[in-house]
Amino acid sequence: MKKIFIHAGPGKTGTSAIQFALLNNRELLQSKGIFYPDHPADENNVSSGNFSRVLSKKQSKSFVVDTKKVKQLKREFDSSLCDVMLLSSEHFFPLLTELNQAFENVTFILYLRNPIDVIESGYNQAVKRAFKTEKLQAKRHVEFRVLSLIEQLYENNSELDIILRPYSSQLFVRNNLISDLLSVFDIDFIVDEDQSINPSYCFEALELKRQLNHHFNDKSAVKIDKILQSYTEGKKDFSLLSPDVYEALRIKVTHQLEQFISRFSLTHLQPYLQELQNQTQKSFVQQKASVEDYESVLRFLEKRDGSLYLQIIDVIKDSEVVDSNLHLAVNNNPAQAQRQPPVTVSDEQEDYSFISKVVEEIKAKPNINEVRFCRELGLALEKAGRIDEAVMFFKAVLYFKPDAEMIKNKLKKYT
């Protein structure tokens, strides 16, 4: 009998990695009797899986199960020589009841991931792709969405066949997510361990991207994202949640999982419960990057894409909203100093020549007004070591624009 399995995530449980592996091993799966429909992926090898083969958008823009698409998919499956069809998408997660009605003889595969980890991973993703600029706000309420949904479905007498797997590298088959998923089909699958899809940023890259989100939300942002994903010199295992918040949330989620296991007699999840009960927080860091943090990532970015780096530098210099430490990192950057070498002033004639040259350069820039003129001249004087004169122009900036935070920080430093 032909059988259908639907992997429904949910989000932040390695769905991109799973879909990448399945998509690139369709022939191998087919040789094992598993039909996995084709689907597109973006330049980062990230996709939404098979959702477009099953779901359509209503006028309200929410997804619904499209019965015409389901019938077409069933016809393709029936015409194949495979006994199993496997579908994957995190977009399936809210629609388990509807999918259960649309498909016959279907089993759902869901992963349980510690929701505390989901908070931090989701925040990292929001900075990466949703251009988030705010710091992570501590949450006092969290729950296993998967458990809550299953409880609701069972309470409504829904006859769902669900396989629950713990999302834990220590508990995965072969300590690997893809091997774990395919173990459901008795397939001993070995995946390329070096292939990482949609990795989270390390701390320094996260903070730089968060600052750049104020200004970059176009094609340049895609380039920045791709480069920052490959920056691995900083803090990789870190937590932005304060220790007291983390511990309060840990107690809540372990209690919810313990009650769920007891209620539905799911003893195979006991090792996962024990892991969460004994889990300790990753190293807590205050969400404020240092000048050295920014300098390190900027140097890396410059090596990978010099023109993009210069574009970023120019934007940061003119920004009134980015972190003051990022401004300092830009001004202290050796490469930036090389682009605009400090001028040694020895007499009044050279003095005038220097000022005249700087003024002409500033006037040639687009969109120059009083505020930006004073700001640019102040920064040029500061770079040349003429601090007293720079302070005069910084004060002029605040006269026109009292909320210029970067200039306020300059004046605090020098007055």
Secondary structure, 3 states (H helix, E strand, C coil): CCEEEEECCCCCCCHHHHHHHHHCCHHHHHHCCEECCCCCCCCCCCCCCCHHHCEEECCCCCEEECHHHHHHHHHHHHHCCCCEEEEECHHHHHHHHHHHHHCCCEEEEEEECCHHHHHHHHHHHHHHHCCCCCCCCCCCCCCCHHHHHHHHHHHCCCCCCEEEEECCCCCCHHHCHHHHHHHHHCCCCCCCCCCCCCCCCCHHHHHHHHHHCCCCCCHHHHHHHHHHHCCCCCCCCEECCCHHHHHHHHHHHHHHHHHHHHHHCCHHHHHHHHHHHHCCCCEECCCCCCHHHHHHHHHHHHHHCHHHHHHHHHHHHCCCCCCHHHHHHHHHCHHHHHHCCCCCCCCHHHHHHHHHHHHHHHHCCCCCCHHHHHHHHHHHHHHCCCHHHHHHHHHHHHHHCCCCHHHHHHHHHHC
